[in-house]
Amino acid sequence: MVLTRLIPDSLKGRQLFTRRYIQGHYGNPIVTFEARLTKPSEIGAFTTFFLSQLSSKDKLAIQRDLRLYSDADGNLYIRIDKQQTFRGIVQLGEEDPIRVRMKFTRFAGQATDLMIKYMESG
């Protein structure tokens, strides 16, 4: 599964993804996968690993236009190119993307400051 390329080895042995079957607007079948991480150590491992796979160019684009990639609730939304991910390359993409949402809680500081910190450290 291509999604396993987006998670660190420390999380690969677990059943992380929930599969849902839904119907598209024109009746076409759609399969969605969702993973929810709740343990701080798992969240940190995923966030660090995932963001470290993005190129410097992509991370700079997200930082520069952070308001387009985030919301007031502390969510960071990143769309990556599904086809490139199959090839082992994680890069931003809009066509048929894999959508990743990361929630940065405010109890540890300003959400946008945390987002930038993770971008710079990865």
Residue frames relative to the residue before (quaternion, step in Angstrom):
aa qw qx qy qz dx dy dz
M 1.0000 0.0000 0.0000 0.0000 0.00 0.00 0.00
V 0.5117 -0.6819 0.4389 0.2839 3.57 -0.83 1.02
L 0.5974 0.5955 -0.3658 0.3934 3.60 1.06 -0.59
T 0.5999 0.5729 -0.3717 0.4167 3.59 1.10 -0.54
R 0.5660 0.5842 -0.3881 0.4332 3.61 1.22 -0.28
L 0.6852 0.5027 -0.2683 0.4536 3.57 1.24 -0.41
I 0.7090 0.4185 -0.2656 0.5016 3.59 1.23 -0.10
P 0.5499 -0.6290 0.4329 0.3384 3.58 -1.09 0.66
D 0.6660 -0.5175 0.3611 0.3978 3.57 -1.21 0.51
S 0.6212 0.5774 -0.3454 0.4017 3.59 1.02 -0.75
L 0.7320 0.3944 -0.2325 0.5046 3.61 1.19 -0.40
K 0.5169 0.7008 -0.3958 0.2915 3.60 1.21 -0.26
G 0.6499 0.5372 -0.3346 0.4208 3.62 1.07 -0.46
R 0.6473 0.5321 -0.3048 0.4527 3.57 1.26 -0.23
Q 0.4746 -0.6230 0.5345 0.3177 3.52 -1.28 0.43
L 0.0407 -0.8544 0.5174 -0.0233 3.58 -0.01 1.29
F 0.7641 0.4271 -0.1937 0.4429 3.54 0.97 -0.88
T 0.2060 -0.7237 0.6477 0.1193 3.50 -1.17 0.81
R 0.2434 -0.7782 0.5671 0.1163 3.55 -0.81 1.04
R 0.0494 -0.7809 0.6227 0.0033 3.53 -0.99 0.94
Y 0.2321 -0.7449 0.6109 0.1341 3.53 -1.08 0.79
I 0.0426 0.7940 -0.6030 0.0640 3.55 -0.71 1.09
Q 0.4178 -0.6909 0.5302 0.2588 3.54 -1.30 0.22
G 0.4276 -0.7139 0.5035 0.2321 3.54 -0.93 0.96
H 0.7536 -0.4098 0.2829 0.4290 3.53 -1.35 0.17
Y 0.7625 0.3331 -0.1798 0.5247 3.60 1.01 -0.79
G 0.6601 -0.5379 0.3029 0.4279 3.58 1.20 0.46
N 0.4761 0.6720 -0.4470 0.3491 3.57 1.25 0.05
P 0.4718 -0.6749 0.4810 0.3009 3.59 -1.03 0.75
I 0.0788 -0.7725 0.6298 0.0192 3.55 -1.06 0.86
V 0.1685 -0.7571 0.6244 0.0924 3.55 -0.99 0.88
T 0.0747 -0.7895 0.6086 0.0291 3.56 -0.79 1.01
F 0.1816 -0.7515 0.6251 0.1072 3.53 -1.23 0.59
E 0.0417 -0.7917 0.6095 0.0021 3.54 -0.98 0.85
A 0.0700 -0.7626 0.6417 0.0421 3.54 -1.12 0.77
R 0.0881 -0.7749 0.6244 0.0424 3.55 -0.97 0.88
L 0.1169 -0.7727 0.6227 0.0376 3.50 -0.77 1.10
T 0.1119 -0.8280 0.5482 0.0359 3.58 -0.80 0.97
K 0.6222 0.5282 -0.3534 0.4571 3.61 1.13 -0.47
P 0.5340 -0.6599 0.4199 0.3210 3.61 -0.79 0.97
S 0.6486 0.5182 -0.3347 0.4459 3.62 0.97 -0.74
E 0.6578 0.4968 -0.3040 0.4775 3.60 1.04 -0.77
I 0.6372 0.5271 -0.3209 0.4617 3.56 1.00 -0.85
G 0.6671 0.5004 -0.2950 0.4663 3.57 0.92 -0.92
A 0.6518 0.5151 -0.3137 0.4599 3.59 0.96 -0.89
F 0.6726 0.4889 -0.3051 0.4644 3.58 0.89 -0.91
T 0.6761 0.5116 -0.3049 0.4338 3.57 0.77 -1.04
T 0.6676 0.4959 -0.2990 0.4679 3.58 0.88 -0.94
F 0.6817 0.4903 -0.2900 0.4591 3.59 0.87 -0.97
F 0.6780 0.5050 -0.3001 0.4418 3.57 0.80 -1.02
L 0.7160 0.4494 -0.2681 0.4621 3.58 0.76 -1.00
S 0.6142 0.5536 -0.3573 0.4344 3.59 1.11 -0.56
Q 0.6334 0.5401 -0.3289 0.4460 3.59 1.20 -0.42
L 0.5800 0.5667 -0.3813 0.4439 3.59 1.21 -0.34
S 0.5157 -0.6305 0.4793 0.3268 3.57 -1.10 0.65
S 0.6481 -0.5017 0.3969 0.4132 3.56 -1.25 0.36
K 0.6209 0.5574 -0.3284 0.4427 3.55 1.06 -0.81
D 0.6815 0.4753 -0.2875 0.4764 3.59 0.91 -0.91
K 0.6500 0.5094 -0.3249 0.4610 3.60 0.95 -0.81
L 0.6447 0.5107 -0.3198 0.4703 3.58 1.02 -0.77
A 0.6250 0.5335 -0.3336 0.4620 3.58 1.04 -0.76
I 0.6548 0.4973 -0.3126 0.4756 3.59 0.96 -0.83
Q 0.6614 0.5060 -0.3096 0.4590 3.59 0.90 -0.90
R 0.6608 0.5280 -0.2987 0.4420 3.56 0.93 -0.96
D 0.7937 0.2163 -0.0907 0.5613 3.57 0.97 -0.89
L 0.0831 0.8589 -0.5022 0.0554 3.57 1.06 0.76
R 0.6270 0.5499 -0.3485 0.4277 3.60 0.99 -0.70
L 0.6489 0.5024 -0.3195 0.4738 3.62 1.18 -0.48
Y 0.7205 0.4294 -0.2245 0.4961 3.57 1.21 -0.54
S 0.7634 0.3217 -0.1714 0.5333 3.59 1.23 -0.19
D 0.2593 -0.7454 0.5849 0.1873 3.54 -1.32 0.14
A 0.7129 -0.4728 0.3243 0.4038 3.55 -1.34 0.15
D 0.6472 0.5297 -0.3180 0.4466 3.61 1.20 -0.35
G 0.5868 -0.6125 0.3579 0.3905 3.59 1.26 0.12
N 0.4715 0.6543 -0.4538 0.3789 3.59 1.19 0.46
L 0.1718 -0.7384 0.6440 0.1021 3.52 -1.10 0.82
Y 0.1350 -0.8018 0.5813 0.0300 3.57 -0.70 1.14
I 0.0247 0.7905 -0.6092 0.0572 3.56 -0.70 1.11
R 0.1502 -0.7590 0.6289 0.0770 3.54 -0.97 0.93
I 0.0803 -0.8053 0.5869 0.0235 3.53 -0.76 1.04
D 0.5906 -0.6021 0.4296 0.3226 3.51 -1.22 0.68
K 0.3854 -0.7564 0.4840 0.2123 3.58 -0.47 1.21
Q 0.6732 0.5035 -0.3127 0.4422 3.60 0.87 -0.89
Q 0.6510 0.4962 -0.3176 0.4787 3.59 1.00 -0.78
T 0.6141 0.5445 -0.3496 0.4519 3.59 1.05 -0.69
F 0.5972 0.5441 -0.3566 0.4692 3.61 1.07 -0.66
R 0.6981 0.4502 -0.2574 0.4937 3.59 1.10 -0.68
G 0.5806 -0.6127 0.3602 0.3971 3.58 1.29 0.01
I 0.6061 0.5282 -0.3502 0.4806 3.58 1.29 0.24
V 0.1718 -0.7767 0.6000 0.0851 3.57 -0.74 1.07
Q 0.2151 0.7673 -0.5752 0.1849 3.55 -0.56 1.22
L 0.6262 -0.5395 0.4045 0.3915 3.53 -1.22 0.50
G 0.1369 0.7877 -0.5919 0.1019 3.57 -1.09 0.70
E 0.3203 -0.7648 0.5358 0.1592 3.55 -1.15 0.65
E 0.6617 0.5014 -0.3069 0.4654 3.61 1.11 -0.63
D 0.8377 -0.1163 0.0412 0.5320 3.58 -0.72 1.11
P 0.1679 0.8514 -0.4838 0.1137 3.60 0.80 0.99
I 0.3989 -0.5762 0.6275 0.3393 3.46 -1.46 0.05
R 0.2233 -0.7949 0.5542 0.1056 3.55 -0.68 1.09
V 0.0738 -0.7843 0.6160 0.0032 3.54 -0.82 1.06
R 0.0514 -0.7735 0.6315 0.0165 3.55 -0.91 0.98
M 0.0608 -0.7808 0.6217 0.0038 3.52 -0.85 1.05
K 0.2503 -0.7689 0.5754 0.1230 3.55 -0.90 0.98
F 0.1317 -0.7676 0.6253 0.0498 3.53 -0.76 1.12
T 0.2854 -0.7874 0.5230 0.1581 3.56 -0.44 1.20
R 0.5024 -0.6938 0.4464 0.2588 3.50 -1.12 0.68
F 0.5270 0.6544 -0.4291 0.3315 3.62 1.15 -0.30
A 0.6934 0.4463 -0.2716 0.4962 3.58 1.20 -0.39
G 0.7494 -0.2893 0.1911 0.5641 3.60 1.26 0.15
Q 0.7163 -0.3928 0.3241 0.4770 3.54 -1.28 -0.16
A 0.5339 -0.6604 0.4269 0.3107 3.58 -0.82 1.00
T 0.6785 0.4884 -0.3121 0.4514 3.61 0.86 -0.87
D 0.6144 0.5351 -0.3489 0.4632 3.61 1.07 -0.66
L 0.6496 0.5099 -0.3103 0.4710 3.58 1.03 -0.80
M 0.6232 0.5419 -0.3367 0.4524 3.57 1.00 -0.81
I 0.6807 0.4837 -0.2834 0.4716 3.56 0.87 -0.96
K 0.6151 0.5515 -0.3415 0.4482 3.58 1.02 -0.81
Y 0.6759 0.4769 -0.2925 0.4797 3.60 0.89 -0.92
M 0.6232 0.5363 -0.3449 0.4528 3.62 0.99 -0.76
E 0.7148 0.4663 -0.2590 0.4522 3.56 0.87 -0.93
S 0.6958 0.4798 -0.2848 0.4523 3.58 1.08 -0.64
G 0.6800 0.5344 -0.2879 0.4113 3.58 1.18 -0.51
